[in-house]
Amino acid sequence: METGGNVNKTETEMRRSYESYNFDETLEHLLKDFEIRKTGEELKKIIEEKAMKLNKSVAELEQQMKKVLGPANFLNWVEKGKPISRVSAIKIAYALQMEDEEADEFLTSRCWHESFYYRDYRDVIYLYGLVSHWSFEQAEALIKKYAWLDNPNPDPVAAGVNNLTETLKDEYYKAFFTDEEFEKYLNDNWRLFGSFRMKAYEVFIAMIEELKKRWKLDKKLDNEIGREALREKEGGIERIVNADYYKYEHDDVSDEKICKEIAMGIPNLYKCKSDVLKAISGNIPIRSTLSEIREKTRDKKGRIEQVPRKYLILAWLLLNDAEPLLDEGDDKEAKFTECLANLNEHLLKPCGFHLLDYRNPFDWLVVNALRSSYYSVDEEENDAILRIRKFAKALF
């Protein structure tokens, strides 16, 4: 849980995301005084919390962490606040003797990484090691021993299990393992393990297919409107228009169009002038990655390209609530709260991603655009997608 100054900063950014309708003022806030979540600050807070819980001094716990992580890593992650990889974040969880749920919250809410995944044998071993009070090195040794479990995800139907992740999770939590029983659990369920996050993939592909249908329908309507107009003007032109429509209807929507629409004008940049811009522009959809995701392309190490969190959020925005339809008498606040709950509880959480964070500039921008679509009196700001596009043009 967040405490002290962190809560105040988070609440401040939440309030700003809800109340900032003026475009120029909002842009200035993002560029000048946005309180982005910083890993160094987060770690210092956690160290203070853990020191109190473990009945140790902060200095004593820091020395313990330096011993486990190495002085250079401690300096980079805690003092300099440099980005922390997912594996490094797990290593920190071991160094701070976190419990499994505490470590998962640290991974997602503090470091913006994916949650532990019960179909990834590595994550299961990390979790077991945490509750068994192993060292990080012990967990890594067992992961190396079971490297053969990192196989392609099996087909849920072929495996005879409706929900593989929940099945593995239930099997894990209903037993009290000795180390030997835990390894038996790994061996007995080997066919069900796979690090590829199938839920995120299935949800994303379903959204892409729905978008393609909508775009084809839009084109069909455009053609039919044009056909009716041409029919009135020239009777012989109808056959030509129909032929054009038939061709479009049977052509697939290109990856270029899909990526262009999903990205909403935000460029995919590796280098930016600020951490805020970097957080907004990182992992923005590009054509080659979209193709790799759809085709489940494996890299040289055999890993399948995963669906990034931003891809899901941006695709969801195109399908939902970009310009909310409100009836007279509707409770706007209730509708807006329901919108965020759908995004958090029905999209991000089931797919293993951290929930919306008001101190993440990208998330803040999404919430602000959605909020404006419900409350802004300016008609130009009543469409969340148009607002995001406007910000993208101004920021980059």
Secondary structure, 3 states (H helix, E strand, C coil): CCCCHHHHHHHHHHHHHHHCCCHHHHHHHHHHCCCCCCHHHHHHHHHHHHHHHCCCCHHHHHHHHHHHHCHHHHHHHHHCCCCCCHHHHHHHHHHCCCCHHHHHHHHHHHCCCCCCCCCCHHHHHHHHHHHCCCCHHHHHHHHHHCHHHCCCCCCHHHHCCCCHHHHHHHHHHCCCCCHHHHHHHHHHCHHHCCCCCHHHHHHHHHHHHHHHHHHHHHHHHHHHHHHHHHHHHCHHHHHHHHHHHHHHHHCCCCHHHHHHHHHCCCCCCCCCCCHHHHHHHCCCCCHHHHHHHHHCCECCCCCECCCCHHHHHHHHHHHCCCCCCCCCCCCHHHHHHHHHHHHHHHHHCCCCCCCCCCCCHHHHHHHHHHHHHHHCCCHHHCCHHHHHHHHHHHHC
